[in-house]
Amino acid sequence: MPQVSVAIPLQRDVTDWDEYVGRFEAIQDVELRPRVSGTIERIFFANGQRVKKGDALFTIDPRPYQAALAQARAQVAKAQASVTNAQSELTRANVLLKAEAIAREEYETKLAAVRTAQADLGAARANVTTAQLNLGFTTVRSPITGIVSDRRVSTGNYATEATSVLTRVVSTDPIWFSFEGAESFYLKYLRQAKTGERGSSRTTHNPVDVQLADEKGFRWHGKMEFVDNAIDPNSGTIRAHAVIANPDGFLTPGLFGRARLLGSGHYRAMLVPDEAVITDQTRKLVYVVGKEGKVIARPVETGPQVEGLRVVKSGLAPTEHVVIDGITTLQPGATVKENLVKMKPKAADTAPQSTQESAPPASDATAN
């Protein structure tokens, strides 16, 4: 009679995490173009430096715009004089009209002249506002706080309004982690939201952890912020992104990363060693020892790893004796001698590697 080691499964409250790959993206990415044309007179930044919103980056020769502003102000003064003169003539015409010394038609002509002069004054003042704006635009400022790229023009170059690219500025704090999720996972989330097991990431800031290419753990933490409104019919995936705090600017747009997204609510699960699980075509099995020492093959639904052990979501009772060694020589129905041992965690890591055997089982999990 063969002797096998058996153990009672560990029990844990488990939360699944689904894994994705993606890249970091700047929330704001601005290609800086001038709003007026002119010669670049000064450049105020070093390539690649951090800048704040409102910092001056370039100066375009302001002299033509200063002259235009002076001309616009002179036009305001001229229009104001015309208004004053027209109003004086209207006042005299009003007195003469009451004395019936002028015709009504002449009085209305004077009144129309006042209205025309007032309209000309309004147009002149609007031209002053435009000239002031254009003069202000000769100092090109950073529209956001972030990191500036290299200068695309040099001092003395002529920059054309809305055409010439001066530089590029990207924000870094916070930053997006963008990825695409499979349709099967998206359907799983929809059904979980419907049953109340897990909130939809459209309306719930579900937690997201990110691991960089050279890191062993998920040290960057954020929350879901966006899920797109349609699935791409070509790839069968849907776009999404999480927002990650990046106060020291370490995370750079374009960096690759692996993310784990909350994939379920809490559920009670059994934990067994990986070597205790047998694959039988499309099924997963574990051997348990029943009454009279007979071996029984028990189909189970497995999940991710927790504490170095495999999650068994269903198919196994908490008190059953699971065979954990000598499995390769066993056959269902065989009689064995049990050696009961205590099941122990194999690792302290609560976020082990992905085990995406099929969608939508989660690829990661934590014990609670």
FISE-790767 format. One record per atom (N, C-alpha, C): residue in one letter; x, y, z. Coordinates in steps of 0.1 Angstrom, whole numbers, padded with zeros to 4 digits, always signed. Each point is the difference from the previous one (the first is absolute). Layout:
<vexnus>
aXYZ/...
</vexnus>
This chain:
<vexnus>
m+0009-0012+0000/m-0009+0012+0000/m+0009+0012+0000/p-0001+0009-0010/p+0008+0012-0001/p-0003+0010+0011/q+0010+0007+0005/q-0002+0011+0010/q+0001+0013-0007/v-0009+0009+0003/v+0000+0013-0006/v-0002+0011+0011/s+0006+0012-0003/s-0002+0011+0010/s-0013+0007-0004/v-0008+0003+0010/v-0012+0008-0003/v-0001+0012+0010/a-0007+0010-0004/a-0002+0012+0008/a-0013+0006-0002/i-0005+0007+0011/i-0013+0007-0001/i+0003+0014-0007/p-0007+0004-0010/p+0002+0012-0006/p+0000+0012+0009/l+0009+0010-0003/l-0001+0013+0007/l-0012+0007-0005/q-0006+0008+0009/q-0012+0009-0004/q+0004+0014+0001/r-0003+0008-0010/r+0003+0014-0001/r-0012+0008-0006/d-0002+0012+0004/d-0008+0009-0007/d+0008+0007-0011/v-0004-0002-0013/v+0009+0003-0011/v-0006+0011-0008/t+0008+0009-0006/t-0004+0010-0010/t+0008-0002-0012/d-0006-0002-0011/d+0007-0002-0013/d+0004+0013-0006/w+0012+0000-0007/w+0005+0011-0007/w+0003-0004-0014/d-0004+0007-0010/d+0002-0003-0014/d+0012+0008-0005/e+0009-0006-0008/e+0012+0006-0004/e-0001+0005-0015/y+0006+0012-0002/y+0000+0006-0013/y+0014+0005-0003/v+0003+0003-0012/v+0013+0007-0004/v-0004+0013-0007/g+0008+0010+0002/g-0003+0013-0006/g+0011+0010+0002/r-0002+0012-0003/r+0010+0010+0001/r-0006+0013+0007/f+0010+0007+0006/f-0004+0013+0006/f-0001+0011-0011/e-0010+0008+0002/e-0003+0011-0009/e-0002+0013+0008/a+0005+0011-0007/a-0003+0013+0006/a-0014+0004+0000/i-0006+0005+0010/i-0014+0005+0000/i-0001+0012-0009/q+0009+0009+0000/q+0001+0011-0009/q+0012+0000-0008/d-0001+0001-0013/d+0011-0001-0009/d-0002+0011-0010/v+0008+0011+0001/v-0003+0012-0008/v+0012+0003-0010/e-0004+0001-0013/e+0010+0004-0010/e-0002+0015-0001/l+0011+0007+0004/l-0001+0015+0001/l+0003+0007-0014/r-0010+0008-0004/r+0001+0008-0012/r-0003+0014+0003/p+0006+0010-0007/p-0002+0014+0003/p-0014+0004-0004/r-0005+0010+0007/r-0013+0006-0004/r+0001+0013-0008/v+0013+0004-0002/v+0003+0011-0009/v+0012-0003-0007/s+0002+0006-0012/s+0012-0002-0008/s+0011+0010+0004/g+0013-0005-0002/g+0011+0010+0003/g+0013-0008+0002/t+0010+0008+0002/t+0014-0005+0002/t+0002-0004+0015/i+0005-0012+0002/i+0003-0004+0014/i+0011+0009+0005/e-0003+0007+0011/e+0010+0009+0006/e+0008-0006+0012/r-0007-0008+0008/r+0006-0006+0012/r-0006-0013+0003/i+0008-0009+0006/i-0004-0013+0004/i+0004-0001+0015/f-0010-0004+0009/f+0002+0001+0014/f+0002-0013+0007/f+0000-0011-0007/f+0001-0013+0007/f+0011-0009-0005/a+0004-0009+0008/a+0010-0010-0004/a-0007-0013-0005/n+0005-0006-0010/n-0007-0012-0005/n-0003-0011+0011/g-0012-0004+0001/g-0003-0011+0009/g-0002+0004+0014/q-0001+0013+0003/q-0002+0004+0014/q-0015+0000+0004/r-0002+0000+0013/r-0013+0001+0005/r-0005+0015+0000/v-0012+0002-0004/v-0006+0013-0001/v-0013+0000+0007/k-0004+0012+0004/k-0013+0002+0007/k-0010+0007-0010/k-0012-0002+0003/k-0010+0007-0009/k+0002+0015+0001/g+0001+0007-0011/g+0002+0014-0001/g+0014+0005-0001/d+0010-0010+0001/d+0014+0004-0002/d+0002+0005-0015/a+0008+0010-0001/a+0003+0005-0014/a+0010-0009-0006/l-0002-0005-0012/l+0009-0009-0007/l+0006+0007-0012/f-0007+0008-0008/f+0006+0007-0011/f-0005+0015+0000/t+0007+0009-0007/t-0004+0013-0003/t+0001+0002-0015/i-0011+0004-0006/i+0000+0004-0014/i+0001+0015+0000/d+0008+0006-0010/d+0003+0014-0001/d-0013+0008+0002/p-0002+0008+0010/p-0012+0006+0003/p-0002+0014-0007/r+0010+0005-0006/r-0001+0014-0005/r-0011+0002-0010/p-0002-0009-0010/p-0012+0003-0009/p-0013+0000+0008/y-0001-0008+0010/y-0013-0001+0007/y-0001+0012+0010/q+0011+0005+0005/q-0001+0013+0008/q-0004+0011-0009/a+0005+0001-0012/a-0004+0010-0010/a-0015-0001-0003/a-0005-0012-0002/a-0014-0002-0003/a-0009+0004+0011/l+0005-0003+0013/l-0008+0005+0011/l+0000+0015+0001/a+0011+0006-0002/a+0000+0015+0000/a-0010+0006-0010/q+0000-0006-0012/q-0008+0004-0011/q-0015-0002+0004/a-0003-0011+0006/a-0014-0003+0004/a-0004+0010+0011/r+0008+0003+0009/r-0003+0010+0010/r-0002+0014-0006/a+0008+0003-0010/a-0003+0013-0007/a-0013+0000-0006/q-0004-0011-0006/q-0013-0001-0006/q-0011+0002+0010/v+0002-0005+0012/v-0010+0002+0011/v-0001+0015+0003/a+0011+0007+0001/a+0000+0014+0003/a-0007+0008-0011/k+0002-0004-0013/k-0006+0007-0011/k-0015-0003+0000/a-0004-0013+0003/a-0014-0003+0000/a-0007+0007+0012/q+0007+0001+0011/q-0006+0007+0012/q-0003+0015-0003/a+0010+0006-0008/a-0002+0014-0004/a-0012+0002-0009/s-0001-0010-0009/s-0012+0000-0009/s-0013-0001+0007/v+0000-0008+0011/v-0012-0002+0008/v-0004+0013+0007/t+0011+0006+0006/t-0002+0013+0007/t-0005+0011-0009/n+0005+0001-0012/n-0004+0010-0010/n-0014-0002-0004/a-0003-0013-0003/a-0014-0004-0005/a-0010+0003+0011/q+0003-0003+0012/q-0009+0003+0011/q-0003+0015+0002/s+0011+0008-0002/s-0002+0014+0001/s-0009+0006-0010/e+0002-0005-0013/e-0009+0004-0011/e-0014-0004+0003/l-0002-0013+0005/l-0013-0005+0003/l-0007+0009+0011/t+0008+0004+0010/t-0006+0009+0010/t-0005+0013-0005/r+0008+0006-0009/r-0004+0013-0006/r-0013-0002-0009/a+0001-0012-0008/a-0012-0003-0008/a-0012-0002+0007/n+0001-0005+0012/n-0012-0003+0009/n-0006+0013+0004/v+0008+0010+0003/v-0005+0014+0004/v-0007+0006-0012/l+0007-0001-0011/l-0006+0007-0012/l-0013-0007-0004/l-0001-0013+0002/l-0012-0008-0004/l-0012+0005+0009/k+0003+0002+0013/k-0011+0005+0008/k-0005+0014-0004/a+0010+0008-0005/a-0004+0013-0004/a-0005+0000-0015/e-0001-0012-0005/e-0004-0002-0014/e+0008+0008-0010/a+0014+0001+0003/a+0009+0007-0008/a+0007-0009-0010/i-0001-0014+0002/i+0005-0009-0010/i-0011-0011-0003/a+0002-0007-0011/a-0009-0010-0004/a+0002-0013+0009/r-0010-0007+0001/r+0001-0013+0008/r+0010-0010-0007/e+0001+0001-0013/e+0009-0009-0007/e+0014+0003+0003/e+0003+0013+0001/e+0014+0004+0004/e+0004-0005+0014/y-0010+0001+0009/y+0003-0005+0014/y+0003-0015+0000/e-0008-0007-0008/e+0002-0015+0000/e+0013-0003-0007/t+0005+0008-0009/t+0013-0002-0006/t+0011+0002+0011/k-0001+0010+0009/k+0009+0002+0011/k+0000-0012+0009/l-0012-0005+0003/l-0002-0011+0009/l+0007-0013-0006/a-0002-0002-0013/a+0007-0011-0006/a+0015+0001+0000/a+0005+0013-0001/a+0015+0002+0001/a+0005-0004+0013/v-0008+0003+0011/v+0005-0004+0014/v+0001-0015+0001/r-0011-0007-0005/r+0000-0014+0001/r+0012-0006-0008/t+0002+0005-0012/t+0011-0005-0008/t+0014+0002+0007/a+0002+0012+0006/a+0012+0003+0007/a+0002-0009+0012/q-0011-0003+0008/q+0000-0009+0011/q+0004-0015-0004/a-0005-0004-0012/a+0003-0013-0005/a+0015-0001-0004/d+0004+0011-0006/d+0015+0001-0004/d+0009-0001+0012/l-0005+0006+0011/l+0008+0000+0012/l+0000-0014+0006/g-0011-0007+0000/g+0000-0014+0005/g+0009-0009-0009/a+0000+0002-0013/a+0009-0008-0008/a+0015+0003+0003/a+0003+0013+0002/a+0013+0004+0003/a+0005-0006+0013/r-0009+0000+0010/r+0004-0006+0013/r+0002-0015-0002/a-0008-0007-0008/a+0002-0014-0003/a+0013-0003-0006/n+0004+0009-0009/n+0013-0001-0007/n+0012+0001+0011/v-0002+0009+0010/v+0010+0001+0010/v+0001-0013+0008/t-0012-0006+0003/t+0000-0013+0007/t+0008-0010-0008/t-0003-0001-0013/t+0007-0010-0009/t+0015+0003+0000/a+0004+0013-0001/a+0014+0003-0001/a+0007-0003+0014/q-0007+0002+0011/q+0005-0004+0013/q+0002-0015+0001/l-0009-0007-0005/l+0001-0015+0000/l+0012-0005-0008/n+0001+0006-0012/n+0011-0004-0009/n+0013+0003+0006/l+0001+0012+0007/l+0013+0004+0006/l+0003-0010+0012/g-0011-0004+0007/g+0002-0010+0011/g+0005-0014-0006/f-0005-0003-0012/f+0003-0013-0006/f+0015+0000-0004/t+0007+0011-0001/t+0014+0000-0004/t+0008-0007+0011/t-0005-0001+0012/t+0007-0008+0010/t-0008-0013+0001/v+0007-0011-0005/v-0006-0013+0000/v+0002-0007+0013/r-0011-0003+0007/r+0001-0006+0014/r-0004-0015+0000/s+0005-0007+0009/s-0005-0014+0002/s-0014-0001+0004/p-0009-0007-0007/p-0014-0001+0004/p-0002-0010+0011/i+0010-0008+0004/i-0002-0010+0010/i+0013-0001+0008/t-0001-0007+0012/t+0012-0003+0007/t+0005-0014-0004/g+0013-0001-0003/g+0005-0013-0004/g+0014+0001-0004/i+0004-0009-0010/i+0013+0000-0006/i+0000+0005-0014/v+0009+0009-0003/v+0001+0005-0014/v+0010-0008-0008/s-0003-0002-0013/s+0009-0007-0009/s+0011+0009-0004/d+0007-0003-0011/d+0010+0009-0005/d-0006+0011-0009/r+0007+0011-0001/r-0004+0011-0009/r+0000-0004-0014/r-0010+0003-0008/r-0001-0004-0014/r+0004+0012-0009/v+0002+0012+0006/v+0004+0012-0007/v+0012+0006+0007/s+0007+0008-0006/s+0011+0008+0006/s-0002+0014+0000/t+0007+0008+0008/t-0001+0014-0001/t+0003+0006-0014/g-0009+0008-0005/g+0002+0005-0013/g-0009-0006-0010/n-0005-0012+0003/n-0009-0007-0009/n-0014+0008-0001/y-0006-0001-0012/y-0013+0006-0001/y-0011-0011+0003/a-0009+0003+0009/a-0010-0009+0004/a-0013+0005-0006/t-0007-0010-0006/t-0013+0004-0006/t-0012-0004+0009/e-0009+0009+0001/e-0012-0002+0009/e-0007-0013-0003/a-0002-0008+0011/a-0007-0013-0001/a+0006-0011-0008/t+0012+0003-0005/t+0006-0010-0010/t+0013-0005+0006/s+0009+0009+0003/s+0014-0004+0005/s-0002-0007+0014/v+0007-0012+0001/v+0000-0007+0013/v+0012+0005+0008/l-0002+0006+0012/l+0011+0005+0008/l+0006-0010+0009/t-0008-0008+0007/t+0004-0011+0009/t-0012-0008+0004/r+0001-0009+0009/r-0011-0008+0005/r+0002-0001+0015/v-0012+0001+0007/v+0000-0001+0014/v-0009-0012+0004/v+0004-0008+0010/v-0009-0011+0005/v-0001+0001+0015/s-0011-0003+0005/s-0002+0000+0014/s+0004-0014+0006/t+0004+0000+0012/t+0005-0013+0006/t-0007-0004+0013/d-0007+0009+0007/d-0006-0003+0013/d-0014+0007+0000/p-0010-0009+0001/p+0001-0015-0001/p+0002-0004-0014/i+0000-0014-0002/i+0003-0005-0013/i-0010-0012-0003/w-0003-0002-0012/w-0009-0012-0004/w+0008-0012-0002/f-0006-0012+0004/f+0005-0013-0005/f-0011-0005-0009/s+0003-0001-0013/s-0010-0004-0010/s+0002-0014-0004/f-0011-0008-0002/f+0001-0014-0004/f-0013-0003-0007/e+0000-0013-0006/e-0012-0005-0007/e-0003-0013+0007/g-0013-0002+0002/g-0005-0012+0007/g-0008-0008-0010/a+0001-0014+0002/a-0007-0009-0009/a-0015+0001+0002/e-0008-0004-0010/e-0014+0001+0001/e-0005-0010+0011/s+0006-0011+0002/s-0004-0010+0010/s+0001+0006+0014/f+0010+0008+0003/f+0002+0006+0013/f-0011+0011+0001/y-0002+0008-0011/y-0010+0010+0001/y-0014-0005+0003/l-0003-0012-0006/l-0013-0006+0003/l-0001-0004+0014/k+0011-0006+0005/k+0000-0004+0014/k-0002+0012+0009/y+0006+0011-0002/y-0002+0012+0008/y-0015+0005-0001/l-0006-0001-0012/l-0014+0004-0001/l-0009-0008+0009/r+0003-0013-0001/r-0009-0009+0008/r+0003+0002+0015/q+0012+0002+0004/q+0003+0003+0014/q-0007+0013+0005/a+0000+0010-0009/a-0006+0012+0004/a-0015-0001+0002/k-0006-0009-0009/k-0014-0002+0000/k-0004-0007+0013/t+0008-0009+0005/t-0003-0008+0012/t+0004+0007+0013/g+0008+0011-0002/g+0005+0008+0012/g+0013-0006+0005/e+0006-0010-0006/e+0012-0006+0005/e+0012+0010-0001/r+0000+0008-0011/r+0011+0009-0002/r-0005+0012-0008/g+0003+0012+0004/g-0005+0012-0007/g+0006+0002-0014/s-0007+0005-0009/s+0005+0002-0014/s+0011+0011+0001/s+0011-0001-0008/s+0010+0010+0000/s-0004+0013-0007/r-0012+0000-0006/r-0005+0012-0005/r-0005+0010+0011/t-0005-0006+0011/t-0006+0008+0011/t+0008-0002+0013/t+0009-0010+0000/t+0007-0003+0013/t+0015+0001-0002/h+0007+0006+0009/h+0014+0002-0001/h+0007-0013+0005/n-0001-0011-0008/n+0006-0013+0004/n+0015+0002+0001/p+0006-0006+0010/p+0015+0001+0002/p+0008-0007-0011/v+0011+0006-0004/v+0009-0005-0010/v+0014+0001+0006/d+0008-0011-0001/d+0014+0000+0003/d+0008-0002-0012/v+0012+0006-0001/v+0008-0001-0012/v+0015-0003+0004/q+0005-0009-0008/q+0014-0005+0001/q+0008+0004-0012/l+0011+0007+0002/l+0009+0004-0011/l+0008-0012-0005/a+0007+0001-0011/a+0007-0011-0007/a+0011-0005+0009/d+0006+0008+0008/d+0012-0005+0008/d-0004-0002+0015/e-0013+0000+0003/e-0004-0002+0014/e-0006-0014+0002/k+0000-0004+0013/k-0005-0013+0003/k-0014+0001+0006/g-0003+0011+0006/g-0013+0002+0006/g-0008+0011-0006/f-0013+0001+0004/f-0009+0010-0006/f+0001+0012+0010/r+0009+0010-0002/r+0002+0010+0009/r-0007+0013-0003/w-0006+0001-0012/w-0007+0012-0004/w-0015-0002+0001/h-0007+0009+0007/h-0014-0002+0003/h-0008+0011-0006/g-0012-0004-0006/g-0009+0010-0005/g-0014-0005+0000/k-0008+0006-0009/k-0014-0004+0000/k-0005+0002-0015/m-0010-0008-0003/m-0006+0001-0013/m-0007+0013-0002/e+0001+0006-0012/e-0006+0013-0003/e-0008-0001-0013/f+0003-0009-0009/f-0007+0001-0013/f-0001-0014-0006/v-0011-0003-0006/v-0003-0012-0008/v-0007+0005-0013/d+0005-0004-0011/d-0005+0005-0013/d-0015-0004-0002/n-0006+0006-0010/n-0014-0002-0002/n-0003-0011-0011/a+0010-0006-0005/a-0002-0011-0010/a+0012-0009-0001/i-0002-0012-0004/i+0010-0010-0002/i+0005+0000-0014/d+0013+0000-0002/d+0006+0000-0013/d-0003-0013-0007/p-0008+0001-0011/p-0004-0013-0007/p+0012-0007-0006/n+0011+0007-0003/n+0012-0006-0006/n+0008-0008+0010/s+0001+0005+0013/s+0009-0007+0010/s-0009-0007+0010/g-0012+0004+0001/g-0009-0006+0011/g+0004+0004+0014/t+0006+0012+0000/t+0004+0006+0013/t-0007+0014+0002/i+0001+0004+0013/i-0006+0014+0003/i+0011+0008+0007/r+0001+0012-0003/r+0010+0009+0006/r-0004+0005+0014/a+0010+0001+0008/a-0003+0005+0014/a+0013+0007+0005/h-0001+0008+0010/h+0012+0005+0007/h-0003+0002+0015/a+0011-0001+0007/a-0001+0004+0015/a+0009+0012+0002/v-0003+0007+0011/v+0008+0012+0003/v+0009-0004+0012/i+0013+0004-0002/i+0011-0004+0010/i+0006+0013+0005/a+0002+0002+0013/a+0007+0011+0006/a+0015-0001-0004/n+0006+0011-0004/n+0014+0000-0004/n+0007+0013+0005/p+0000+0002+0013/p+0005+0013+0005/p+0014+0003-0003/d+0009-0010-0001/d+0014+0003-0002/d+0003-0001-0015/g-0010-0003-0009/g+0003-0001-0014/g+0007-0012-0005/f+0001-0010+0009/f+0008-0012-0004/f-0006-0007-0012/l-0013-0001+0000/l-0007-0007-0011/l-0001+0009-0012/t+0005-0005-0011/t+0002+0008-0013/t-0010-0005-0010/p-0007+0009-0007/p-0008-0005-0011/p+0007-0009-0010/g-0006-0011-0003/g+0006-0010-0009/g+0005-0012+0007/l+0002+0001+0013/l+0005-0012+0008/l-0009-0011-0001/f+0005-0012-0001/f-0007-0013+0000/f-0003-0004+0014/g-0011-0007+0002/g-0003-0005+0014/g-0010-0011-0001/r-0001-0008+0011/r-0010-0010+0002/r-0009+0005+0011/a-0013-0001-0002/a-0010+0005+0010/a-0009-0012+0005/r-0004+0001+0012/r-0010-0009+0005/r-0012+0009+0005/l-0011-0004-0005/l-0013+0007+0003/l-0009-0009+0008/l-0006+0006+0010/l-0010-0008+0008/l-0009-0007-0009/g-0001-0013+0002/g-0007-0009-0009/g-0012-0007+0005/s-0003+0002+0013/s-0011-0007+0007/s-0003+0006+0013/g-0011-0004+0006/g-0002+0003+0014/g+0007-0011+0009/h-0002+0001+0013/h+0006-0011+0009/h-0008-0013-0002/y+0007-0011+0000/y-0006-0013+0001/y+0008-0009+0008/r-0006-0011+0005/r+0007-0010+0008/r+0005-0010-0009/a+0013-0004+0002/a+0007-0009-0009/a+0008-0010+0008/m+0002-0012-0006/m+0010-0009+0005/m+0013+0001-0007/l+0011-0002+0008/l+0014+0001-0006/l+0006-0014+0001/v+0006-0004-0012/v+0007-0013+0000/v+0013+0002-0008/p+0010-0008+0001/p+0012+0001-0008/p-0003-0002-0014/d+0008+0006-0009/d-0002-0001-0014/d+0002-0015-0005/e+0009-0007+0007/e+0003-0014-0004/e-0011-0009+0003/a-0010+0005+0008/a-0011-0009+0004/a-0011+0001-0011/v+0001+0009-0010/v-0010+0002-0010/v+0005-0007-0013/i-0010-0008-0005/i+0003-0008-0012/i-0008+0006-0012/t+0006+0001-0011/t-0008+0004-0012/t-0004-0012-0008/d-0013-0002-0002/d-0006-0011-0008/d-0007+0006-0012/q+0007+0002-0011/q-0005+0007-0011/q-0005+0014+0003/t-0013+0003+0001/t-0004+0013+0003/t-0004+0002+0015/r+0001-0011+0007/r-0004+0001+0014/r+0012+0001+0010/k-0002+0005+0012/k+0010+0000+0010/k-0006-0010+0011/l+0009-0008+0005/l-0003-0010+0010/l+0009+0000+0012/v-0005-0003+0012/v+0008-0003+0011/v-0004-0014+0005/y+0009-0007+0006/y-0003-0013+0007/y-0003+0002+0015/v-0011-0005+0004/v-0003+0000+0015/v-0001-0014+0004/v+0002-0002+0013/v-0001-0013+0006/v-0013-0001+0007/g-0009-0009-0004/g-0013-0001+0006/g-0001-0011+0011/k-0012-0005+0002/k-0002-0010+0010/k+0008-0013-0004/e+0004-0007+0010/e+0008-0013-0002/e+0012+0002-0008/g+0006+0013+0000/g+0013+0002-0006/g+0000+0000-0016/k-0012+0001-0006/k+0000-0001-0015/k+0002+0014-0006/v+0007+0000-0011/v+0003+0013-0007/v-0011+0004-0009/i-0004+0012+0001/i-0011+0006-0009/i+0006+0012-0008/a-0003-0001-0013/a+0004+0012-0009/a-0011+0010+0001/r+0003+0012+0004/r-0010+0011+0002/r+0002+0011-0009/p-0009+0002-0010/p+0001+0012-0009/p-0001+0013+0008/v+0009+0010-0003/v+0000+0012+0007/v+0001+0012-0010/e-0004+0012+0005/e+0003+0012-0007/e+0011+0007+0007/t+0011+0002-0008/t+0011+0007+0007/t+0001+0015-0004/g+0008+0007+0008/g+0002+0014-0002/g+0014+0003+0000/p+0004+0012+0005/p+0014+0004+0000/p+0007-0006+0012/q+0013+0004+0002/q+0007-0004+0011/q-0001+0011+0011/v+0000-0005+0013/v+0000+0008+0011/v+0010-0006+0010/e+0009+0007+0005/e+0010-0005+0010/e+0007-0012-0005/g+0002-0001-0013/g+0007-0011-0007/g-0008-0012-0002/l-0013+0000+0003/l-0009-0011-0001/l-0011+0004-0011/r-0006-0011-0005/r-0010+0002-0011/r-0013+0002+0006/v-0008+0010-0004/v-0014+0002+0004/v-0009-0011-0006/v-0008-0006+0008/v-0011-0008-0005/v-0013+0006+0003/k-0007+0005-0010/k-0012+0008+0002/k-0012-0009+0003/s-0001-0012-0005/s-0011-0009+0002/s+0004-0014-0003/g-0008-0009+0006/g+0002-0014-0002/g+0007-0008+0011/l+0004+0008+0010/l+0008-0006+0011/l-0006+0005+0014/a-0002-0010+0009/a-0006+0003+0013/a+0012+0004+0009/p-0003+0009+0010/p+0011+0005+0009/p+0006-0011+0008/t-0006-0011+0003/t+0005-0010+0009/t+0006-0013-0008/e+0000+0001-0013/e+0004-0012-0007/e+0015-0001+0001/h+0005-0013-0001/h+0014-0003+0000/h+0005+0000-0015/v+0009+0010-0003/v+0005+0001-0014/v+0013-0007-0001/v+0002-0008-0010/v+0013-0007-0002/v+0010+0011-0005/i+0011+0001+0006/i+0010+0011-0004/i+0013-0006-0005/d+0002-0014+0001/d+0012-0006-0007/d-0003-0014-0004/g+0008-0006-0008/g-0002-0013-0005/g-0012-0001-0010/i-0004+0011-0006/i-0012+0000-0008/i+0002-0008-0013/t+0012+0001-0006/t+0002-0006-0013/t-0003-0015+0000/t+0001-0007+0011/t-0002-0015+0000/t-0014-0004+0004/l-0008+0010+0003/l-0014-0003+0005/l-0010-0002-0011/q-0010-0007+0003/q-0011-0002-0009/q-0013+0002+0008/p-0011+0006-0005/p-0012+0001+0008/p-0005-0014+0004/g-0004-0001+0013/g-0005-0012+0005/g+0010-0008+0008/a+0013+0004-0002/a+0011-0008+0007/a-0001+0003+0015/t+0005-0010+0007/t+0000+0002+0015/t+0014+0004+0004/v+0001+0010+0009/v+0013+0005+0004/v+0000+0002+0015/k+0012+0001+0005/k+0002+0003+0014/k+0004+0015+0002/e-0008+0007+0008/e+0002+0014+0001/e+0010+0004+0010/n+0008+0010-0003/n+0009+0007+0009/n-0004+0014+0001/l-0008+0004+0010/l-0005+0014+0001/l+0011+0010+0004/v+0001+0010-0009/v+0010+0011+0003/v-0007+0013+0000/k+0006+0010+0006/k-0006+0013+0000/k+0003+0008-0012/m-0010+0006-0006/m+0002+0009-0012/m+0006+0013+0004/k+0010+0004-0006/k+0007+0013+0003/k+0001+0009-0012/p-0001+0013+0001/p+0003+0009-0011/p+0014-0002-0005/k+0002+0002-0013/k+0013-0002-0006/k+0007+0014-0002/a-0008+0010+0001/a+0006+0014-0003/a-0008+0010+0007/a+0006+0011+0003/a-0007+0011+0007/a-0006+0010-0010/d+0005-0002-0013/d-0005+0009-0010/d-0015-0001-0002/t-0007+0011+0001/t-0014-0001-0002/t-0005+0004-0014/a+0010+0003-0009/a-0003+0003-0014/a+0009-0008-0009/p-0003-0013-0001/p+0009-0009-0008/p-0003+0002-0015/q+0007-0009-0008/q+0000+0002-0014/q-0013-0005-0006/s-0002+0005-0012/s-0012-0003-0008/s-0002-0015-0003/t-0012-0004+0001/t-0003-0014-0004/t-0012+0000-0009/q+0000+0007-0011/q-0011+0002-0008/q-0002-0013-0008/e-0007-0009+0006/e-0002-0013-0007/e-0012+0001-0010/s-0009+0009+0003/s-0011+0003-0009/s-0007+0012+0005/a-0006+0008-0009/a-0007+0012+0004/a-0014-0005+0003/p-0006+0006+0011/p+0005+0011+0007/p+0006-0003+0014/p+0006-0011+0003/p+0006-0002+0014/p+0010+0011+0002/a+0001+0005+0012/a+0010+0011+0003/a+0014-0005+0000/s+0009+0009-0003/s+0014-0003-0002/s+0008+0002+0013/d-0006+0006+0010/d+0007+0004+0012/d-0010+0000+0011/a+0005+0000+0012/a-0009+0000+0012/a+0007+0004+0012/t-0008+0005+0010/t+0006+0002+0013/t-0009-0006+0010/a+0006-0004+0011/a-0008-0006+0012/a-0004+0012+0009/n-0011-0001+0006/n-0005+0010+0009/n-0001-0005+0014/
</vexnus>
